[in-house]
């Protein structure tokens, strides 16, 4: 998903959009190297090297990748969208955040 995530970060640059990753790979050093090679510029948390890490458990993640879209107030609005549905939902939430900034 890194290429798609990179495109989202670029598309929404300068707008109220943040991408946060959570990674459950078992080898943290290998993961760091891969992220550097892939040009990951967004924050990505290491979840203890297991699919049963504390973040995955707290967010009830049962499959990878799991995608949550939160609005500007921190509420989960969408889960597990992909492709054009994901981008449309992001655009909607970003527009709502921009509108709320005008008030």
Protein Blocks (a to p, Z undefined) as FASTA:
>chain_A
ZZmmmmmmmmmgoiacddddddfbfblmlmmmmmmmnopabdcddehhpakbfklmmnop
abdcddddddfkopafbghiahjllmmmmmmmmmmmmmmmmZZ
